[in-house]
Amino acid sequence: MRLENILALTHGKLINEPFVNIFENIVFDAKAVKRGDLFIAFDESTIEDAVFNGAYGVVFDKPTQMSDTEIAWIKVQSIEDALRRLLRFRLIEKEVTVYESNEIILKLALQVITESKFIALEGDLKKLFKSLWHVENGSIILFCPALVDKSIFTDIKNLPKIAIEPIAIMEKTLFETSFIYDNIFYERQLISPFFIPYLEELLHLYKSLKVNYRLRKFTPIEHFEAVFTNKNFELKEFGASDKVLIFEKNTDLIDSEITFLQKHANWAKIIYIIPHASECEKNENIFKYQNDKDILTILKNNSFHFALIVGVDKSILSKPLTNQTQLTLDF
């Protein structure tokens, strides 16, 4: 990329008159810099290494001493803002198509094997830049605004909703599903029936866009995540106990998950542990908490088969449930 284009896209200021005017690649890791690269200095202490390794230019946003006046020194207001501008231009140039989804669909997509032109995105700005700078022309990107900075995209599409082909569920438990889709049988997938409507949307997107895909065995996706324990809250293998803690970080899913459990586990004693500020229909089995200690107390003092715990993840289990034994559930 030419120097004048870098300056225009990043709104940067060239603070010297360099002999170079074109860069081979954009690099963040000083150790990975090769002759001709433009170095993005997130950490100004690594600039000297980048220059030594052959950087033709340095983009920086903190006070920096020039060590080689023959290369380009580009001062920007914000490194992250400069990267957003560069990446936004690059994706327009590559003519990518961008779809927005919710977090569950994105997490499921990250576990599906697809052809290289389809990219499910998550990560910080540096990770995104590395993933997308050399993306194929005409690629398709799926992202979730809760996980990825939306401002790097210009034209964002919604997932297609018309004529979604339903998944035929053959067998199910609360946390496993065997199903048929597109005449293929998927046996005992570690995915709750709760997620099937989300999976239908994702598979419909693949079919609509004619993207080749292959489902592999699913793993927990940090939503509606089941942890099996015994009465002493000691960890058990999946399915080896009738006492289950279900963790859901996203408070927006409270109502839908309560409805799902009430419908599909009406035989069970279920308690619901939700943040104090959350609004929910009154129910004698709903308990509200203000901190992690409250959650542990509620679990200790109530009998249940399933406990839906909303607003936290399973890391709270590293804290003792009983003062007498100092029992911990470390992962």
Secondary structure, DSSP 8 states (H G I E B T S, - for coil): -BHHHHHHHHT-EE-S--S--B-S-EES-GGG--TT-EEE-SSGGGHHHHHHTT-SEEEESS----S-TTSEEEE-S-HHHHHHHHHHHHHHHTT-EEEE--HHHHHHHTTEEE-TTEEE--S-HHHHHHHHTT--TT-EEEE-TTTS-GGG-SSEEE---TT----EEEEE-SS-EEEEETTEEEEEES--GGGHHHHHHHHHHHHHHT--EEE------SSSEEEEE-TT--B--TTS-SEEEEEE--GGGHHHHHHHHHHH-TTS-EEEEEETT------TTEEEESSHHHHHHHHHH---SEEEEESS-GGGGGS-S-TTT------
